[in-house]
């Protein structure tokens, strides 16, 4: 099978999207995208793919680039009693597991034993009345530092307010918060905690509107790329310079969801749930961002979908957008085959891996995860 449509936004003789290989990784559990990715050993520079499941089996397996399984760490014992939202890899012998909505990070060794617990909530400066939200980054560990989302702490809001008034105040307050929290010196008794991007939403989204859901973020080469759902916007924060840029992303079949922004008032609070459902099911939106070793930036964007509700993810077209480091658009590839999934994908030195959907695999085995590998050439 191949890609059905390739639409080029500039010179048709320039970059091309090519399938360059296939890879199967075999585990003794069913991996999930939130707990999988790529890890590079800081000493050797060797790259490893890791596939994990933090919901049920709570295991992670490491693989060489050739697909050979190197080891598996079972972290069920170390995280018993907690729901997990993500894992990150410190080394081949140490993984970090993030507990959902508690701010607890569990450090787990090669044997699956708990060696340290870090309470991120306790690290937040007293001047910031906020709480840790589930990390929506592709990986919350970058260069031995942790990055987390911050959201409003409802305890600051006047408890005598009515439900709708309380919610309105909550949204107003959350617009003023830093969006990202950086934590370093992780093995010290008192790790450093630094809030980043002050008043993130207030910089870009007027208080006249209800903010969208917490967006996704990716960290590449000291730059944080933050994907906003409404409008289709990418925010770039430089960790070394603190510089912030905003890029409006345009692509085929874009819904222009920002035209449906809700006014931030009591009359619209009851419509919020319906509004969010429309965003995720019927709108078009960005979902992934990669920056490769050639300074090309790859964005994945789902198209709007008007079909059956139960098919809104499995039968949805999407665009693969390619930009240079200055965010000048080079190409757009419209993907109309449904057999590969942009939601389960990661960048390696060998190319970008996209998971093949199980219903397109003959004699499917849930313990064998199939990927197609693509490159821009």
C-alpha positions as semicolon CSV with decimal commas, in nm:
position;residue;x (nm);y (nm);z (nm)
1;X;0,000;0,000;0,000
2;X;0,112;0,354;-0,063
3;X;0,005;0,709;-0,002
4;X;-0,289;0,791;-0,225
5;X;-0,243;1,166;-0,260
6;X;0,056;1,396;-0,253
7;X;-0,035;1,762;-0,286
8;X;0,262;1,995;-0,314
9;X;0,225;2,352;-0,194
10;X;0,529;2,477;-0,383
11;X;0,772;2,346;-0,643
12;X;0,658;1,992;-0,738
13;X;1,021;1,899;-0,805
14;X;1,127;1,977;-0,449
15;X;1,085;1,754;-0,145
16;X;0,902;1,424;-0,175
17;X;0,750;1,199;0,088
18;X;0,871;0,842;0,048
19;X;0,812;0,516;0,228
20;X;1,158;0,377;0,300
21;X;1,091;0,071;0,514
22;X;0,884;-0,131;0,756
23;X;0,950;-0,248;1,111
24;X;0,781;-0,489;1,352
25;X;0,841;-0,472;1,728
26;X;0,731;-0,772;1,934
27;X;0,631;-0,735;2,299
28;X;0,447;-0,947;2,556
29;X;0,187;-0,672;2,603
30;X;-0,013;-0,430;2,388
31;X;0,175;-0,094;2,358
32;X;0,005;0,245;2,362
33;X;0,115;0,570;2,199
34;X;0,126;0,775;2,522
35;X;0,389;0,543;2,671
36;X;0,607;0,493;2,364
37;X;0,874;0,690;2,184
38;X;1,247;0,721;2,112
39;X;1,536;0,747;2,358
40;X;1,897;0,844;2,283
41;X;2,172;0,730;2,518
42;X;2,358;1,043;2,635
43;X;2,695;0,864;2,649
44;X;2,698;0,650;2,335
45;X;2,455;0,852;2,120
46;X;2,282;0,525;2,034
47;X;1,910;0,549;1,966
48;X;1,648;0,312;2,104
49;X;1,279;0,274;2,039
50;X;1,072;0,205;2,349
51;X;0,717;0,074;2,355
52;X;0,519;0,083;2,676
53;X;0,182;0,032;2,835
54;X;0,114;0,222;3,156
55;X;-0,255;0,148;3,190
56;X;-0,274;-0,226;3,252
57;X;0,044;-0,433;3,225
58;X;0,268;-0,134;3,312
59;X;0,572;-0,248;3,121
60;X;0,815;-0,086;2,880
61;X;1,038;-0,266;2,629
62;X;1,350;-0,123;2,463
63;X;1,448;-0,210;2,105
64;X;1,745;-0,151;1,879
65;X;1,686;0,027;1,549
66;X;1,685;-0,318;1,386
67;X;1,386;-0,424;1,597
68;X;1,573;-0,647;1,843
69;X;1,425;-0,636;2,192
70;X;1,694;-0,548;2,445
71;X;1,511;-0,552;2,777
72;X;1,172;-0,507;2,943
73;X;1,107;-0,321;3,270
74;X;0,793;-0,409;3,465
75;X;0,691;-0,106;3,673
76;X;0,357;-0,230;3,807
77;X;0,492;-0,285;4,159
78;X;0,646;0,062;4,183
79;X;0,329;0,243;4,071
80;X;0,060;0,030;4,235
81;X;-0,241;0,234;4,345
82;X;-0,186;0,522;4,101
83;X;-0,318;0,606;3,757
84;X;-0,039;0,701;3,518
85;X;-0,048;0,956;3,239
86;X;0,298;0,912;3,085
87;X;0,650;0,773;3,118
88;X;0,991;0,917;3,023
89;X;1,328;0,748;2,989
90;X;1,623;0,863;3,202
91;X;1,849;0,576;3,091
92;X;1,819;0,216;2,985
93;X;1,819;0,133;3,356
94;X;1,591;0,409;3,489
95;X;1,246;0,522;3,379
96;X;1,021;0,796;3,517
97;X;0,646;0,748;3,552
98;X;0,409;1,043;3,592
99;X;0,107;0,992;3,815
100;X;-0,210;1,139;3,671
101;X;-0,313;1,477;3,821
102;X;-0,114;1,431;4,144
103;X;0,221;1,582;4,044
104;X;0,406;1,270;4,162
105;X;0,691;1,134;3,950
106;X;0,818;0,785;4,028
107;X;1,182;0,698;3,952
108;X;1,206;0,325;3,875
109;X;1,518;0,115;3,828
110;X;1,600;-0,173;3,596
111;X;1,437;-0,425;3,832
112;X;1,111;-0,231;3,850
113;X;1,184;-0,108;4,204
114;X;1,092;0,243;4,320
115;X;1,412;0,437;4,397
116;X;1,272;0,790;4,437
117;X;0,943;0,982;4,441
118;X;0,940;1,346;4,337
119;X;0,642;1,565;4,435
120;X;0,624;1,833;4,167
121;X;0,325;1,997;4,332
122;X;0,542;2,074;4,635
123;X;0,799;2,241;4,408
124;X;0,562;2,505;4,269
125;X;0,650;2,848;4,413
126;X;0,405;2,977;4,675
127;X;0,342;3,282;4,461
128;X;0,174;3,062;4,197
129;X;-0,158;2,913;4,302
130;X;-0,177;2,639;4,044
131;X;-0,176;2,265;4,012
132;X;0,002;2,013;3,794
133;X;-0,200;1,892;3,500
134;X;-0,141;1,571;3,310
135;X;0,160;1,623;3,084
136;X;0,048;1,654;2,724
137;X;0,399;1,664;2,587
138;X;0,538;1,391;2,368
139;X;0,793;1,340;2,646
140;X;0,803;1,531;2,975
141;X;1,179;1,470;3,021
142;X;1,424;1,672;2,811
143;X;1,800;1,707;2,877
144;X;1,762;1,582;3,237
145;X;1,488;1,836;3,309
146;X;1,116;1,778;3,355
147;X;0,844;1,987;3,188
148;X;0,483;1,999;3,305
149;X;0,158;2,179;3,234
150;X;0,017;2,414;3,496
151;X;-0,355;2,485;3,530
152;X;-0,562;2,698;3,762
153;X;-0,611;2,595;4,123
154;X;-0,980;2,628;4,194
155;X;-0,920;2,703;4,563
156;X;-0,829;3,061;4,474
157;X;-1,178;3,131;4,338
158;X;-1,449;3,265;4,571
159;X;-1,649;2,961;4,690
160;X;-1,962;3,174;4,739
161;X;-1,999;3,222;4,364
162;X;-2,260;3,031;4,170
163;X;-2,148;2,746;3,948
164;X;-2,135;2,946;3,627
165;X;-1,977;3,249;3,795
166;X;-1,712;3,024;3,954
167;X;-1,634;2,867;3,617
168;X;-1,603;3,207;3,455
169;X;-1,359;3,324;3,721
170;X;-1,166;2,998;3,686
171;X;-1,112;3,054;3,313
172;X;-1,010;3,415;3,368
173;X;-0,753;3,312;3,628
174;X;-0,613;3,028;3,419
175;X;-0,534;3,275;3,139
176;X;-0,287;3,448;3,370
177;X;-0,086;3,138;3,459
178;X;0,252;3,024;3,329
179;X;0,189;2,736;3,097
180;X;0,503;2,529;3,150
181;X;0,696;2,440;3,462
182;X;1,062;2,330;3,439
183;X;1,217;2,119;3,714
184;X;1,590;2,036;3,723
185;X;1,844;1,892;3,970
186;X;1,606;1,602;3,999
187;X;1,819;1,388;4,231
188;X;1,886;1,671;4,478
189;X;1,690;1,698;4,802
190;X;1,540;2,026;4,680
191;X;1,506;2,032;4,299
192;X;1,487;2,366;4,119
193;X;1,148;2,474;3,987
194;X;1,117;2,745;3,721
195;X;0,786;2,868;3,573
196;X;0,805;2,937;3,198
197;X;0,599;3,144;2,956
198;X;0,422;3,381;3,197
199;X;0,053;3,430;3,125
200;X;0,078;3,198;2,827
201;X;-0,284;3,214;2,715
202;X;-0,313;3,587;2,780
203;X;-0,030;3,643;2,531
204;X;-0,228;3,488;2,248
205;X;-0,594;3,441;2,335
206;X;-0,812;3,732;2,439
207;X;-0,995;3,705;2,770
208;X;-1,310;3,769;2,572
209;X;-1,302;3,404;2,467
210;X;-1,309;3,071;2,644
211;X;-0,968;2,908;2,604
212;X;-0,937;2,574;2,431
213;X;-0,829;2,251;2,596
214;X;-0,470;2,222;2,718
215;X;-0,270;2,191;2,396
216;X;0,005;1,945;2,315
217;X;0,372;2,036;2,329
218;X;0,696;1,898;2,190
219;X;1,054;1,993;2,283
220;X;1,315;1,981;2,006
221;X;1,663;2,137;2,010
222;X;1,584;2,369;2,304
223;X;1,264;2,492;2,145
224;X;0,919;2,418;2,284
225;X;0,653;2,382;2,017
226;X;0,307;2,426;2,163
227;X;0,010;2,323;1,952
228;X;-0,309;2,517;2,011
229;X;-0,639;2,368;1,902
230;X;-0,818;2,697;1,830
231;X;-0,708;2,853;1,610
232;X;-0,463;2,619;1,433
233;X;-0,159;2,788;1,575
234;X;0,190;2,680;1,674
235;X;0,368;2,872;1,951
236;X;0,745;2,846;1,974
237;X;0,932;2,917;2,298
238;X;1,312;2,914;2,306
239;X;1,441;2,764;2,631
240;X;1,774;2,946;2,601
241;X;1,651;3,287;2,484
242;X;1,298;3,292;2,616
243;X;1,184;3,414;2,274
244;X;0,825;3,346;2,179
245;X;0,693;3,323;1,823
246;X;0,349;3,247;1,687
247;X;0,280;3,073;1,357
248;X;-0,063;3,038;1,201
249;X;-0,078;2,705;1,021
250;X;-0,279;2,672;0,701
251;X;-0,354;2,345;0,524
252;X;-0,604;2,171;0,299
253;X;-0,961;2,131;0,428
254;X;-0,897;2,346;0,733
255;X;-1,216;2,420;0,923
256;X;-1,115;2,762;1,058
257;X;-1,226;2,656;1,401
258;X;-1,135;2,995;1,547
259;X;-1,450;3,133;1,386
260;X;-1,645;2,934;1,643
261;X;-1,469;3,069;1,950
262;X;-1,712;3,111;2,239
263;X;-1,747;3,440;2,418
264;X;-1,624;3,407;2,775
265;X;-1,949;3,484;2,959
266;X;-2,202;3,308;3,182
267;X;-2,450;3,257;2,897
268;X;-2,201;3,037;2,708
269;X;-2,073;2,825;2,997
270;X;-2,346;2,565;2,946
271;X;-2,241;2,530;2,581
272;X;-1,880;2,454;2,668
273;X;-1,905;2,073;2,652
274;X;-2,078;2,080;2,315
275;X;-1,820;2,327;2,192
276;X;-1,528;2,100;2,292
277;X;-1,692;1,796;2,130
278;X;-1,728;1,987;1,804
279;X;-1,361;2,087;1,820
280;X;-1,232;1,733;1,851
281;X;-1,482;1,547;1,630
282;X;-1,573;1,784;1,349
283;X;-1,296;2,043;1,331
284;X;-0,955;2,020;1,172
285;X;-0,659;2,056;1,407
286;X;-0,286;2,003;1,452
287;X;-0,174;1,693;1,637
288;X;0,205;1,636;1,600
289;X;0,525;1,835;1,554
290;X;0,873;1,697;1,479
291;X;1,201;1,871;1,400
292;X;1,451;1,646;1,223
293;X;1,830;1,655;1,193
294;X;1,803;1,846;0,865
295;X;1,620;2,136;1,035
296;X;1,295;2,041;0,867
297;X;0,983;2,081;1,080
298;X;0,705;1,827;1,031
299;X;0,347;1,898;1,137
300;X;0,056;1,655;1,125
301;X;-0,294;1,799;1,095
302;X;-0,625;1,614;1,099
303;X;-0,885;1,731;0,848
304;X;-1,246;1,805;0,934
305;X;-1,469;1,499;0,940
306;X;-1,837;1,481;0,851
307;X;-1,893;1,106;0,855
308;X;-2,026;0,865;1,115
309;X;-1,935;0,943;1,475
310;X;-1,777;0,600;1,532
311;X;-1,548;0,648;1,232
312;X;-1,419;0,997;1,315
313;X;-1,066;0,874;1,392
314;X;-1,025;0,561;1,179
315;X;-1,144;0,718;0,854
316;X;-1,010;1,069;0,872
317;X;-0,781;1,234;0,617
318;X;-0,481;1,430;0,740
319;X;-0,201;1,650;0,611
320;X;0,172;1,606;0,652
321;X;0,313;1,961;0,643
322;X;0,684;2,036;0,596
323;X;0,846;2,369;0,692
324;X;1,201;2,496;0,701
325;X;1,356;2,633;1,020
326;X;1,215;2,979;0,942
327;X;0,864;2,832;0,913
328;X;0,839;2,884;0,541
329;X;0,608;2,617;0,405
330;X;0,778;2,374;0,169
331;X;0,525;2,100;0,101
332;X;0,191;1,962;0,203
333;X;0,117;1,592;0,160
334;X;-0,250;1,498;0,196
335;X;-0,286;1,145;0,332
336;X;-0,607;0,973;0,225
337;X;-0,511;0,614;0,309
338;X;-0,635;0,514;0,654
339;X;-0,393;0,231;0,723
340;X;-0,128;0,446;0,897
341;X;-0,195;0,644;1,214
342;X;-0,050;0,992;1,277
343;X;-0,146;0,965;1,645
344;X;0,103;0,679;1,704
345;X;0,421;0,811;1,544
346;X;0,772;0,918;1,638
347;X;1,086;1,057;1,479
348;X;1,411;0,859;1,463
349;X;1,741;0,910;1,284
350;X;1,620;0,649;1,033
351;X;1,297;0,832;0,949
352;X;0,948;0,890;1,089
353;X;0,764;0,582;1,211
354;X;0,386;0,562;1,171
355;X;0,191;0,274;1,318
356;X;-0,010;0,055;1,084
357;X;-0,369;0,017;1,200
358;X;-0,451;-0,340;1,315
359;X;-0,747;-0,389;1,077
360;X;-0,507;-0,349;0,782
361;X;-0,275;-0,628;0,902
362;X;-0,331;-0,984;0,785
363;X;-0,332;-1,235;1,074
364;X;-0,300;-0,950;1,326
365;X;-0,118;-1,029;1,651
366;X;-0,172;-0,761;1,924
367;X;0,181;-0,828;2,058
368;X;0,338;-0,734;1,725
369;X;0,334;-0,362;1,654
370;X;0,379;-0,276;1,284
371;X;0,526;0,053;1,164
372;X;0,587;0,198;0,820
373;X;0,890;0,427;0,795
374;X;0,884;0,747;0,590
375;X;1,136;1,011;0,493
376;X;1,134;1,349;0,322
377;X;1,383;1,347;0,035
